[in-house]
Amino acid sequence: MRKHTLCAGLAVLALAGTSASAVGPGIMPDDAVVSFSANAVLPDASGEVSVSHSTSNVAVDNFLVAPEGYCINQENYYKLRDLAFLLTGKNTAFDVVWDDEHQCISMISGRDYTVAGGEMAPAGDAEIYKFVPSYSEVRLDGQAVQMTGYNINNNNYYRIRDVGPLIGFGVDWDNDSATVVIDSKSGTDAPAETVPPDSIEENGSNSETGSDQVQAIQPDTDPANPTDQTGQELPGGMFAPGDTTVSGDASADPSGDGDSAEPTEKVYPWIGPKIDGVLTILLDPGHGGTDPGCFHPVTNQNENHTNLQVAQYLKEMLESSGVRVILSRTDTTTTLQGPDRKEFVRSICEQGELDLVFSIHHNGFNRKAHGSEIYVQAAGLSPEAGTEGKTDPSIASKALGNRLLRSYMDMNVGLVNRGVKETSGKYMVYTSGEYGIPAVLSEFCFIDHDDDVKLIDEPHELQAEAKAMYDAIMAFYASTPY
């Protein structure tokens, strides 16, 4: 499992699960480093400090989530980046970044979280090899704030009850279910100044309409070059796009792969991933048959053939690692569109053995846009998520989507990072989510763009794309039950 450490700061939060008083920051000298088992009692001048991996449940707006945490003297501690990740798109969204100029952790209210990689990943350490008070400075919108914190295994952890009033979200404790209850709407009347993914088009309408070509242009970008997005460079070449982005697989709704209206079908029963030790993935090479998908107008390379080639390479790699793979099509003559595609996905979900839906696409937009983007599930697709221990599949979907995009950027082939985007209107993403099964849809590059198409016009390049997918999937499931 990969460890992600950001200087002094994958900052974290803590919630008092009981009425126990807060642990003071001065329990040990600043330079004290101790090593002990995951369930230990540490002596200090005032008594004892008990430390263990947290077993408390966590719910955000009634949906169960699973951030990694520790319990210190009956208080639960969680990563601040994990909380910011979970609140993205909500009224009390906030960002967390490392401020190089002031050498501090910077919290920025009213802004969606900037993905850095490693969010929601469990620590995976049986031993707590480092435990010291955290003295990293933390600022909120440029102003220093005080929070009780600890550095555990090189990550900073802070108490959530200190942060809730600062950001504006509500924090409570449900003793009956041993659950940390986070209410994103509590304590604030004004929504965060964020723009939901896929919500703005060139013509100002909602993008989930089924139109064939959808584009969102930032006000300060050049309309002739819609991919020149505002944002910032992140470590490792990651790009954090601005609030709106260019978006759109030109093929869209008829094939069941593009944006469509919000689903209105009947509610489907919760199934969820099957935890049986066998990783089972539905690989979907998008389009096919009479639907060629996007294509390059000069070379005529199209998604029908390209998506299938990548899927076949990926299938071989996964099966060599013991993964069970189901293909939505195995040739270029099969046409699977609209309701037929949704029913096919549902039939596979209802077999009760599926862990993931992974849909493979290559984008297109008038030969102008270029780069990689990943579509992931929005929260709440299944009404049963968040009840009786049923984790919302969007958590896994987003985590895998972030890891997949990082894998593409790590290829170092010049791809533009166009971000990970939530959607409730792509069949291959939301259909499995209704059953509680995570899904992602990959748009590796724009097949109609003269530069991007050069990355996928040879067999070895398609194999490299498949290998990046394989690496992301296997790394994700190295720490995710299946």
Secondary structure, DSSP 8 states (H G I E B T S, - for coil): ------TT-S-EEEEESSS-----TTSS-TT----EESEEEEEETTEEEEEEE---EEEETTEEE---EEEETTEEEEEHHHHHHHTTTSTT-EEEEEETTTTEEEEEETS-----S-TT-----SEE--EEE----EEETTEEE---EEEETTEEEE-HHHHHHHHT-EEEEETTTTEEEEETTTT-SS--S---TT---TTSS-STT--S------TTS-TTSTT---EEE-GGG-EEE-SS----BTT-GGGTSSB-S---S----------SS--EEEEEE--BTTB--SB-TTT--BHHHHHHHHHHHHHHHHHHTT-EEEES-SSSS----HHHHHHHHHHHHTTT---EEEEEEEEBSTTT--SEEEEEE-TTSSTTTTSTT---HHHHHHHHHHHHHHHHHTT-S---EEEEEEES-BHHHHHHHTTT--EEEEEEEETTSTTGGGGSSSHHHHHHHHHHHHHHHHHHHTSS--
